[in-house]
Amino acid sequence: MTELGELELDALTEIFNVGVGMAADALYQMGGEHVPLSVPVVELTSQQAAIRHYQAQEQRPLCAIRQTYSGEFSTDAILMFPEDNSLELVRLIVGGDLPAEQLAGMAQDAMAEIGNIVLNAVISNLSSTLNLPLEGSLPTVSVLRPDGIFSQDANSNSGSVESAPLLALMIDFQLSTRGVNGYLAFLLDVPACEKLGKRLTQFVNGSLA
């Protein structure tokens, strides 16, 4: 699996931080609440290692919003939150005055909208910064156990699913009531991983066309 050097990881972290900042602005426009977002961790790992990490961090079911992006390469992007935190995020979109029963009925659509905003902001900034045109599908929402989050992977045509590359991010959502940890995973194949690494090296060296 292609590895990223320290400078490339630093550059990628900054690119993602700008992307989630754009997402925070969009969420504020929708819900009227400032939502500080940050990306403290970016890691190029394997699906197997990522599953072990999520299992260690979360024993609770995860609400997963998934979109497929294609263009210069293909990737499935999955934004995940602990399911029992999802209503906190739904309140951000629809307002905090509704009873929990009504919020629960809106949860799937609201989570799809949140995922669409965050994923598209992150991908858009990655695409424009590294000159990697990518187009996304509509989001799908599901509730999964941590050990099943990559079971629908469509981009595992190089080697086993367990050893396939995965770009993993942790995203901190600081809401007014509590902090919510989100997880963002990009499922890659080896050619996509190599292309991303090459563009990052060119970006760091100032030679990106």
BELTA-V578400 format. One record per backbone hydrogen bond with DSSP energy under -0.5 kcal/mol. CO is the residue of the C=O (numbers start at 1). NH is the residue of the N-H. If there is no record, write none. Layout:
BEGIN
co:CO nh:NH
co:CO nh:NH
END
This chain:
BEGIN
co:5 nh:9
co:6 nh:10
co:7 nh:11
co:8 nh:12
co:9 nh:13
co:10 nh:14
co:11 nh:15
co:12 nh:16
co:13 nh:17
co:14 nh:18
co:15 nh:19
co:16 nh:20
co:17 nh:21
co:18 nh:22
co:19 nh:23
co:20 nh:24
co:21 nh:25
co:22 nh:26
co:23 nh:27
co:24 nh:28
co:25 nh:29
co:26 nh:30
co:27 nh:31
co:28 nh:32
co:34 nh:36
co:36 nh:174
co:38 nh:40
co:38 nh:172
co:41 nh:170
co:43 nh:45
co:43 nh:168
co:45 nh:166
co:46 nh:50
co:47 nh:51
co:48 nh:52
co:49 nh:53
co:50 nh:54
co:51 nh:55
co:52 nh:56
co:53 nh:57
co:54 nh:58
co:61 nh:83
co:62 nh:64
co:62 nh:144
co:63 nh:81
co:64 nh:66
co:64 nh:142
co:65 nh:79
co:66 nh:140
co:67 nh:77
co:68 nh:137
co:69 nh:75
co:70 nh:135
co:75 nh:69
co:75 nh:77
co:76 nh:187
co:77 nh:67
co:78 nh:80
co:78 nh:185
co:79 nh:65
co:80 nh:183
co:81 nh:63
co:82 nh:85
co:82 nh:86
co:83 nh:86
co:85 nh:88
co:85 nh:89
co:86 nh:90
co:87 nh:91
co:88 nh:92
co:89 nh:93
co:90 nh:93
co:90 nh:94
co:91 nh:95
co:99 nh:103
co:100 nh:104
co:101 nh:105
co:102 nh:106
co:103 nh:106
co:103 nh:107
co:104 nh:107
co:106 nh:110
co:107 nh:111
co:108 nh:112
co:109 nh:113
co:110 nh:114
co:111 nh:115
co:112 nh:116
co:113 nh:117
co:114 nh:118
co:115 nh:119
co:116 nh:120
co:117 nh:121
co:118 nh:122
co:119 nh:123
co:120 nh:124
co:121 nh:125
co:122 nh:126
co:123 nh:127
co:124 nh:128
co:125 nh:129
co:126 nh:130
co:127 nh:131
co:127 nh:132
co:133 nh:72
co:135 nh:70
co:140 nh:66
co:142 nh:64
co:142 nh:144
co:144 nh:62
co:145 nh:148
co:146 nh:149
co:148 nh:151
co:150 nh:153
co:157 nh:159
co:160 nh:164
co:161 nh:164
co:162 nh:48
co:164 nh:47
co:165 nh:188
co:166 nh:45
co:166 nh:168
co:167 nh:186
co:168 nh:43
co:169 nh:184
co:170 nh:41
co:171 nh:173
co:171 nh:182
co:172 nh:38
co:172 nh:174
co:173 nh:175
co:173 nh:180
co:174 nh:36
co:178 nh:175
co:180 nh:173
co:181 nh:82
co:182 nh:171
co:183 nh:80
co:184 nh:169
co:185 nh:78
co:185 nh:187
co:186 nh:167
co:186 nh:188
co:187 nh:76
co:189 nh:193
co:190 nh:194
co:191 nh:195
co:192 nh:196
co:193 nh:197
co:194 nh:198
co:195 nh:199
co:196 nh:200
co:197 nh:201
co:198 nh:202
co:199 nh:203
co:200 nh:204
co:201 nh:205
co:202 nh:206
co:202 nh:207
co:202 nh:208
co:203 nh:206
END
